[in-house]
Amino acid sequence: MADDLFQLADLNRLRLLLETMDVPEMRRDVTKPANVRWLLRNLAIRNSNNTALREVFRLLKGVGRTKK
């Protein structure tokens, strides 16, 4: 139960952070594993100066692990 709440909080935080970045709308749905993989490969290209980039990568890796 606590893990579910933690994952939900991480997912919400990730969605908020992605809204501040230059990301195509269709790629913001992190419930799709293909989008998570795409973001991990491409996010830094147009968002390298964003101070939250490291946190977003950490959260994306966590989401990617739970989706497998």
DATAHU-V678920 format. One record per pair of residues at least 12 apart in sequence whose ideal C-beta (glycine too) atoms are under 10 Angstrom apart, sorted by the first residue. I is the first residue (numbers start at 0). J is the second residue. Records with the same first field share a line. If there is no record, write none. Layout:
I: J / J
//
This chain:
2: 65
5: 61
6: 61 / 62 / 65
9: 57 / 58 / 59 / 61 / 62 / 65
10: 29 / 30 / 58 / 61 / 62 / 65
12: 51 / 54 / 55 / 58
13: 27 / 29 / 35 / 38 / 51 / 54 / 55 / 57 / 58 / 59 / 61 / 62
14: 27 / 28 / 29 / 58
15: 51
16: 46 / 49 / 51 / 52 / 54 / 55 / 58 / 59
17: 29 / 38 / 42 / 46 / 51 / 55 / 58 / 59
19: 46 / 49 / 50 / 51 / 55
20: 38 / 42 / 43 / 45 / 46 / 49 / 51 / 52 / 55
21: 42 / 44 / 45 / 46 / 49
22: 34 / 37 / 38 / 41 / 42 / 45 / 46 / 55
23: 37 / 38 / 41
25: 37
26: 38 / 41 / 42
29: 58 / 59 / 62 / 63 / 66
30: 62 / 66
31: 66
32: 62 / 63 / 66 / 67
34: 59 / 62
35: 58 / 59 / 60 / 61 / 62 / 63 / 64 / 65 / 66
36: 59 / 63 / 66
38: 55 / 56 / 58 / 59 / 62 / 63
39: 55 / 56 / 59 / 60 / 62 / 63
42: 55 / 56 / 59
43: 55 / 56
//
